[in-house]
């Protein structure tokens, strides 16, 4: 099965190369600066939740902050006040960017908001929506004499199924787990890192009580220490700034290893690619129901890295709180084109174009046919995902 997907991917790469030549020769290139609010057709935004407290899995045996009482008043894995502001600011950024396209009034068909099944992503979805559509104006204002109705426009949030293949991406897939472990312990990048880090592993094992043997454990410990530091917890004396600096690359590689092979990209990014592809093509054929202008996906840092890495983005990514990927569909001079942009943090104000390996210029909009071919390399529908993972299929509303 894995070999078959690799062969298919190679064939698709050849087709993609021919398609790029064909598009370039026949139609010329639509430049990014040809795109404007007037040419926008659809925007899909995948964003990370806001600043949060430590999750239940982010710990180690000797952690002095292991009790939920150490994380009150929010509790484990919840947004902080800072995180709520981050997400609201992201919503305001999206409003400033897409104001002319969306119009000032909320209409239910214009926007659909999906969230993974975590409190922090659901809350983030509400906050981004509030920043995007507040304060209500005109007929959107509500409540006889209500102050709240002058500031808040409620937006429905769509939960993903309990087994979330699209946004949280931790659903059990035994073949994926096997390939993940094989990559972690056999890929030369990671074996070299292991060989050069035995002293670090021993040091961390001694002070944390965790059995540290690979990139995975170091990345987990780094995340734990950083989120404690962000929440003004006093770190143990052994967790120096120099140690954290040495550990940081493990976090980035910990992201990368999740989608290191074609099969891993398919399992982690494929379902969301399939959903995005359906939305893009239904929009161009006037079959998108509801006929959205913008679709929001409230998710996680891992979701964003899966998307970027599987699209062929050409660097290591470390999404900050509120980071987002914007996939814009434009119609320019009769041609549908796609722009992929990235915002590093919900508190940033400048979105940057994302260079992709399969398209030659970061300053050139990608023809929809080419972008579809990029998505097609790894997209997979829900039923085929379960088959690839050797599991019984149970249909959901997002298949």
C-alpha positions in Angstrom: 0.0 0.0 0.0 2.8 2.4 1.0 4.8 1.6 -2.2 1.7 2.1 -4.3 1.2 5.6 -2.9 4.8 6.5 -3.5 4.5 5.4 -7.1 1.3 7.4 -7.5 3.0 10.4 -6.0 5.9 10.1 -8.5 3.4 9.9 -11.4 1.5 12.9 -10.1 4.8 14.9 -9.8 5.4 14.2 -13.5 1.9 15.3 -14.4 2.3 18.4 -12.3 5.4 19.4 -14.1 3.7 19.0 -17.5 0.7 21.0 -16.2 2.8 23.8 -15.0 4.4 24.1 -18.5 1.0 23.9 -20.2 -0.5 26.6 -18.0 2.6 28.8 -18.4 2.6 28.5 -22.2 -1.1 28.7 -22.8 -2.3 31.3 -20.4 0.7 33.2 -19.0 1.0 33.8 -15.3 -1.4 35.7 -13.1 0.7 37.7 -10.7 -0.1 38.0 -7.0 -0.6 41.7 -7.4 -3.4 41.1 -9.9 -5.3 39.6 -7.0 -7.5 42.0 -5.0 -10.7 42.0 -2.8 -12.6 42.3 -6.1 -11.2 39.1 -7.4 -11.6 37.0 -4.2 -14.1 34.1 -4.4 -13.4 32.0 -1.3 -11.0 32.0 1.6 -10.2 29.0 3.8 -8.3 29.8 7.0 -6.6 27.2 9.3 -5.5 28.7 12.6 -4.0 27.8 15.9 -5.7 28.4 19.1 -4.6 31.0 21.6 -2.1 31.0 24.5 -3.0 28.3 27.0 -2.1 26.5 30.2 -0.3 23.2 30.2 -2.2 20.2 28.7 -2.5 17.0 30.7 0.0 15.1 28.5 2.7 17.8 28.8 4.4 16.8 32.0 7.2 14.6 33.4 7.5 12.5 36.6 9.4 15.1 38.6 7.4 18.1 37.4 6.6 20.5 40.4 3.4 21.6 38.6 1.6 18.3 38.1 -1.6 19.1 39.9 -4.5 20.9 38.2 -4.6 23.2 41.2 -1.2 24.5 40.0 -3.0 25.8 36.9 -6.1 27.5 38.3 -8.2 29.4 37.7 -8.2 28.1 34.1 -7.2 24.4 34.7 -5.4 22.1 32.3 -5.2 22.9 28.6 -7.4 26.0 28.6 -7.1 29.4 27.1 -5.6 32.1 29.2 -6.7 35.8 29.2 -3.7 36.5 27.0 -4.8 33.7 24.6 -8.3 35.1 24.3 -6.9 38.5 23.3 -4.6 36.8 20.8 -7.6 35.1 19.0 -9.7 38.2 19.1 -6.8 40.1 17.5 -6.6 37.4 14.8 -10.3 37.9 14.0 -9.7 41.6 13.7 -6.7 41.0 11.4 -9.0 38.8 9.2 -11.6 41.5 9.2 -9.1 44.2 8.1 -7.8 41.9 5.3 -11.2 40.7 4.1 -13.5 43.6 5.0 -14.4 44.6 1.5 -14.9 41.0 0.4 -17.1 40.0 3.4 -19.1 43.2 3.7 -20.0 44.6 7.1 -23.1 42.6 7.9 -23.1 39.0 9.1 -25.1 36.6 6.9 -25.1 32.9 7.9 -24.2 31.6 4.4 -21.1 33.8 4.2 -19.1 32.0 6.9 -18.7 28.4 8.3 -16.5 27.9 11.4 -15.2 24.4 12.2 -13.4 23.5 15.4 -11.5 20.5 16.7 -13.0 18.9 19.8 -10.9 20.8 22.4 -12.2 23.5 24.7 -9.3 25.8 23.7 -10.1 25.5 20.0 -13.8 25.9 20.4 -13.3 29.0 22.5 -10.7 30.3 20.0 -13.3 29.7 17.2 -15.7 31.9 19.1 -13.1 34.6 19.7 -11.9 34.8 16.1 -15.5 35.0 15.0 -16.1 37.8 17.4 -13.2 39.7 16.1 -14.3 39.1 12.5 -17.9 40.2 13.0 -17.9 42.6 15.9 -19.2 45.1 16.7 -22.5 44.2 15.0 -23.8 47.0 12.8 -27.2 47.8 11.4 -29.7 44.9 11.6 -27.1 42.7 13.2 -27.5 44.6 16.5 -29.7 42.7 18.9 -31.4 42.9 22.3 -33.8 45.5 23.5 -31.6 47.9 25.5 -28.8 45.2 25.7 -25.3 46.5 25.9 -23.9 43.1 24.8 -25.9 43.3 21.5 -23.9 46.3 20.5 -20.6 44.4 20.8 -21.1 40.7 20.1 -22.5 38.8 17.0 -23.0 35.1 17.9 -21.7 32.8 15.1 -22.4 29.0 15.1 -19.4 26.7 15.6 -19.4 23.3 13.8 -17.7 20.5 15.8 -15.8 17.8 14.0 -16.7 14.2 14.7 -15.3 12.6 17.8 -12.8 10.8 15.7 -11.3 13.9 14.1 -9.3 13.1 11.0 -9.2 16.7 9.8 -8.1 19.1 12.5 -6.9 17.3 15.6 -5.4 14.4 13.7 -4.7 12.1 16.7 -7.1 9.4 15.6 -5.6 5.9 15.9 -3.9 4.7 12.7 -1.6 1.7 13.5 0.2 1.7 10.1 1.0 5.4 10.6 2.4 4.7 14.1 4.6 2.0 12.7 6.0 4.3 10.0 6.4 7.1 12.5 8.5 4.9 14.8 10.5 3.6 11.8 11.3 7.1 10.7 12.2 8.2 14.2 14.7 5.4 14.7 15.9 4.7 11.1 15.9 8.0 9.2 19.4 9.4 9.0 18.5 12.9 10.2 17.1 11.5 13.4 19.7 8.8 14.0 22.4 11.4 13.6 20.7 13.6 16.1 20.3 10.7 18.5 24.0 9.8 18.3 25.0 13.4 18.9 22.6 13.9 21.8 23.3 11.1 24.2 24.6 13.5 26.9 21.4 15.6 26.6 19.2 12.5 26.8 21.0 11.4 30.0 20.8 14.8 31.5 17.1 15.2 30.9 16.4 11.6 32.0 18.2 12.3 35.3 16.4 15.5 36.2 12.9 14.8 34.8 12.5 11.1 35.7 11.4 10.6 32.0 13.1 7.9 29.9 14.4 10.2 27.2 15.7 8.3 24.1 14.6 10.3 21.0 13.5 13.5 19.5 9.9 12.8 20.5 10.6 12.9 24.3 12.8 16.0 24.0 10.2 17.9 22.0 7.6 17.0 24.5 9.7 18.2 27.4 10.6 21.4 25.6 6.9 22.1 25.1 6.2 21.5 28.7 8.9 23.8 30.0 8.0 26.6 27.5 4.3 26.6 28.4 5.2 26.7 32.1 7.6 29.6 31.4 4.9 31.4 29.4 2.5 31.0 32.4 5.1 32.6 34.8 6.0 29.3 36.5 9.5 29.2 38.1 11.4 26.6 36.2 13.7 24.1 38.0 17.3 25.4 38.3 18.5 22.8 35.7 16.2 24.2 33.0 18.5 27.1 32.0 18.1 29.3 29.0 21.0 27.6 27.4 19.4 24.2 27.8 16.1 25.4 26.3 18.0 26.9 23.4 19.6 23.5 22.7 16.2 21.7 23.0 14.3 24.1 20.7 15.4 22.4 17.4 13.9 19.2 18.7 10.5 20.8 18.7 10.8 21.8 15.1 12.1 18.4 14.0 9.3 16.9 16.2 6.8 18.6 13.9 8.6 17.5 10.7 8.8 13.8 11.6 5.0 13.6 11.7 4.8 14.1 7.9 8.2 12.8 6.9 7.0 10.4 4.2 4.3 10.4 1.6 2.1 8.0 3.5 2.4 10.1 6.7 1.4 13.2 4.8 -1.6 11.4 3.5 -2.7 10.3 6.9 -2.1 13.6 8.7 -3.0 16.2 6.0 -5.0 14.1 3.5 -8.5 14.4 5.0 -8.3 18.2 5.4 -6.8 18.5 1.9 -9.8 16.5 0.6 -12.3 18.8 2.4 -10.5 21.9 1.1 -10.4 20.5 -2.4 -14.1 19.8 -2.4 -14.8 23.3 -1.2 -12.6 24.9 -3.8 -14.1 23.0 -6.7 -17.6 23.2 -5.5 -17.2 27.0 -5.2 -16.0 27.3 -8.8 -18.9 25.2 -10.1 -21.5 27.0 -8.0 -22.2 23.8 -5.9 -20.9 24.9 -2.5 -23.6 24.7 0.1 -23.8 26.9 2.0 -22.2 29.3 -0.5 -19.5 30.5 1.8 -17.2 33.4 1.4 -14.9 32.3 4.2 -14.4 29.0 6.0 -12.5 28.9 9.3 -10.8 25.9 10.9 -9.9 26.3 14.5 -7.1 23.8 15.1 -3.5 23.2 16.5 0.1 24.0 15.7 0.5 20.4 14.5 -2.4 20.9 12.1 -0.8 23.9 10.6 2.6 22.2 10.2 0.9 19.2 8.6 -0.8 21.5 6.0 2.4 23.5 5.2 4.8 20.6 5.1 2.4 18.5 2.9 1.8 21.4 0.6 5.5 21.5 0.0 6.4 24.7 1.9 10.1 25.0 2.0 11.2 25.6 5.6 10.8 24.4 9.2 7.7 25.9 10.7 7.0 26.8 14.4 3.5 28.3 14.5 2.9 30.7 17.4 -0.4 31.1 19.1 -3.0 32.3 16.6 -0.8 31.5 13.6 -2.8 30.8 10.5 -2.6 29.6 6.9 -4.9 31.4 4.4 -5.8 29.7 1.2 -7.4 32.3 -1.1 -9.3 31.5 -4.3 -9.4 34.3 -6.8 -10.9 34.7 -10.3 -8.6 36.9 -12.4 -9.2 37.5 -16.1 -11.4 34.5 -16.3 -8.9 32.1 -14.6 -9.2 30.7 -11.1 -6.0 31.0 -9.1 -4.9 30.2 -5.5 -2.7 32.1 -3.1 -1.3 30.5 0.0 -0.4 33.0 2.8 0.9 32.6 6.3 0.5 34.7 9.5 3.2 33.7 12.1 1.1 34.8 15.1 -2.4 36.0 15.9 -0.7 39.3 17.0 1.1 39.9 13.7 -0.2 42.2 11.0 1.5 41.0 7.9 0.7 37.8 6.0 3.5 36.4 3.9 3.3 34.3 0.7 4.3 30.7 1.2 6.7 29.4 -1.4 5.8 25.8 -2.5 8.2 23.3 -4.0 5.9 22.5 -6.9 5.4 26.1 -8.0 8.3 28.2 -9.2 7.6 31.6 -7.7 6.3 32.8 -4.3 5.1 36.0 -6.1 2.9 34.2 -8.6 -0.6 33.0 -7.9 -1.1 29.3 -8.5 -3.6 28.2 -11.2 -6.4 26.2 -9.5 -5.6 23.1 -11.7 -2.0 23.1 -10.5 -3.1 23.6 -6.9 -5.6 20.8 -7.1 -2.8 18.6 -8.4 -0.7 19.5 -5.3 -3.6 18.6 -3.1 -4.3 15.4 -5.0 -0.8 14.1 -4.1 -2.0 13.5 -0.5 -5.7 14.1 -0.2 -7.8 11.1 0.9 -11.5 10.8 1.7 -12.7 9.5 5.0 -13.5 5.9 3.9 -10.2 5.4 2.2 -8.4 6.8 5.3 -10.0 4.1 7.5 -9.0 1.5 4.9 -5.4 2.8 4.8 -5.3 2.6 8.6 -6.7 -1.0 8.7 -9.8 0.1 10.6 -13.5 -0.3 10.2 -15.2 2.7 8.5 -18.0 4.5 10.3 -19.4 7.4 8.1 -19.5 10.9 9.5 -21.1 14.1 8.3 -17.7 15.3 6.9 -17.0 12.4 4.5 
